[in-house]
Amino acid sequence: MWNKITGASQEGIRTLFPGYFALVMATGIVSIASHLLKMETVAQVLFQLNKVAYVILWLLYLARLLFFSRKLAADLIDHARGPGFFTMIAGTCVLGTQFMTLAGDRTTALVLWSLGFGLWHILIYTFFTAATVKETKPPLKRASTAHG
């Protein structure tokens, strides 16, 4: 099957930006806000879209883990790209909140919140440990000019 995926698609998976779960996070936030504002159609459409986006993103990241694990690991410990992985945590927990708020599905919500908690442990400790023990670190001047 992997041989049938084009070179461009393989490159897209290899270089997949770690922060794409921000899509799930932001869509979920707008969906929940729509629900609170009694805009149920908007809330439900965004909820359905979010479920699809979440599954697709996990499939892409799992493909990246399977076929490009070294590149994924390098991104995880990179000072610039590593924090993007934290969107996996937020997106997972926001989707859990959607399941609870919009569908009354406590079981799926608890599963997603538990997954988010597990991801938090893995990602936060991996990234910050790597950033702390790395021999070569970016200069502070470079970090301070990144935001302004």
C-alpha positions as CSV (number, residue, x, y, z in Angstrom):
1,M,0.0,0.0,0.0
2,W,2.8,2.4,0.9
3,N,4.2,2.1,-2.6
4,K,1.0,3.4,-4.1
5,I,1.3,6.7,-2.2
6,T,2.9,9.4,-4.3
7,G,6.3,10.9,-3.5
8,A,4.6,14.2,-2.8
9,S,2.2,12.6,-0.3
10,Q,5.1,10.7,1.4
11,E,7.0,14.0,1.7
12,G,3.9,15.7,3.1
13,I,3.7,13.0,5.8
14,R,7.5,13.1,6.5
15,T,7.4,16.8,7.1
16,L,3.9,17.0,8.7
17,F,3.8,20.1,10.9
18,P,3.5,19.1,14.6
19,G,0.9,21.7,15.3
20,Y,-1.9,20.6,13.0
21,F,-4.0,19.5,15.9
22,A,-4.7,23.2,16.5
23,L,-7.3,22.6,13.8
24,V,-9.2,20.3,16.1
25,M,-8.6,22.5,19.1
26,A,-9.9,25.7,17.4
27,T,-12.8,24.0,15.6
28,G,-13.9,22.5,18.9
29,I,-13.7,25.8,20.8
30,V,-15.8,27.5,18.1
31,S,-18.3,24.5,18.2
32,I,-18.6,24.7,22.0
33,A,-19.1,28.5,21.9
34,S,-21.7,28.1,19.2
35,H,-23.5,25.6,21.4
36,L,-23.4,28.0,24.3
37,L,-24.8,30.7,22.1
38,K,-27.7,28.4,21.1
39,M,-26.4,28.0,17.5
40,E,-26.9,24.3,17.5
41,T,-26.6,23.7,13.7
42,V,-23.2,25.4,13.6
43,A,-22.1,23.6,16.8
44,Q,-23.1,20.1,15.4
45,V,-21.6,20.7,11.9
46,L,-18.3,21.7,13.5
47,F,-18.5,18.8,15.9
48,Q,-18.9,16.3,13.0
49,L,-16.1,18.0,11.0
50,N,-13.9,17.8,14.1
51,K,-14.4,14.1,14.5
52,V,-13.4,13.5,10.9
53,A,-10.4,15.9,11.2
54,Y,-9.2,14.2,14.4
55,V,-9.2,10.7,12.9
56,I,-7.5,11.9,9.7
57,L,-4.8,13.7,11.7
58,W,-4.1,10.6,13.8
59,L,-3.8,8.4,10.7
60,L,-1.3,10.9,9.3
61,Y,0.7,11.1,12.5
62,L,0.7,7.3,12.9
63,A,1.9,7.0,9.3
64,R,4.6,9.4,10.2
65,L,5.5,7.5,13.3
66,L,5.6,4.2,11.4
67,F,7.5,5.4,8.3
68,F,9.4,8.5,9.4
69,S,10.0,7.9,13.1
70,R,13.5,9.6,13.1
71,K,12.1,12.8,11.6
72,L,9.2,12.8,14.0
73,A,11.6,12.3,17.0
74,A,13.8,15.1,15.7
75,D,10.8,17.4,15.5
76,L,9.7,16.4,19.0
77,I,13.0,17.5,20.6
78,D,13.4,20.6,18.3
79,H,13.0,23.9,20.2
80,A,11.0,25.4,17.4
81,R,8.8,22.5,16.2
82,G,8.5,20.5,19.4
83,P,5.9,22.7,21.2
84,G,3.6,22.2,18.2
85,F,3.0,18.6,19.5
86,F,1.2,20.1,22.5
87,T,-1.7,20.8,20.2
88,M,-2.4,17.1,20.2
89,I,-3.1,17.3,23.9
90,A,-5.3,20.4,23.6
91,G,-7.2,19.1,20.5
92,T,-7.8,15.7,22.2
93,C,-9.2,17.3,25.4
94,V,-11.3,19.9,23.5
95,L,-12.8,17.1,21.4
96,G,-13.5,15.2,24.7
97,T,-15.3,18.3,25.9
98,Q,-17.3,18.4,22.7
99,F,-18.4,14.8,23.2
100,M,-19.5,15.7,26.8
101,T,-21.1,19.0,26.0
102,L,-22.7,18.4,22.6
103,A,-23.5,14.7,22.7
104,G,-23.7,13.9,26.4
105,D,-21.2,11.1,25.8
106,R,-19.4,10.8,29.0
107,T,-17.6,7.6,28.1
108,T,-15.9,8.9,24.9
109,A,-15.2,12.2,26.8
110,L,-13.4,10.3,29.5
111,V,-11.4,8.2,27.0
112,L,-10.3,11.3,25.2
113,W,-9.4,13.2,28.4
114,S,-7.4,10.2,29.6
115,L,-5.6,10.0,26.3
116,G,-4.9,13.8,26.6
117,F,-3.6,13.3,30.1
118,G,-1.3,10.4,28.8
119,L,-0.1,12.5,25.8
120,W,0.6,15.4,28.2
121,H,2.8,13.2,30.3
122,I,4.7,11.8,27.3
123,L,5.0,15.0,25.3
124,I,5.7,17.5,28.0
125,Y,8.4,15.4,29.7
126,T,10.0,14.3,26.4
127,F,10.2,17.8,25.0
128,F,11.4,19.6,28.2
129,T,13.9,16.8,29.1
130,A,15.3,17.0,25.6
131,A,15.4,20.8,25.7
132,T,17.1,20.8,29.0
133,V,19.8,18.1,28.4
134,K,20.6,19.1,24.8
135,E,24.2,20.1,24.4
136,T,23.5,22.6,21.7
137,K,20.8,25.1,22.5
138,P,19.6,28.1,20.5
139,P,21.0,31.4,21.8
140,L,18.7,33.5,24.0
141,K,18.9,36.4,21.6
142,R,17.3,34.2,18.9
143,A,14.5,33.2,21.1
144,S,13.8,36.8,22.3
145,T,13.6,38.1,18.7
146,A,11.2,35.4,17.6
147,H,8.2,37.3,19.2
148,G,9.0,40.8,18.3
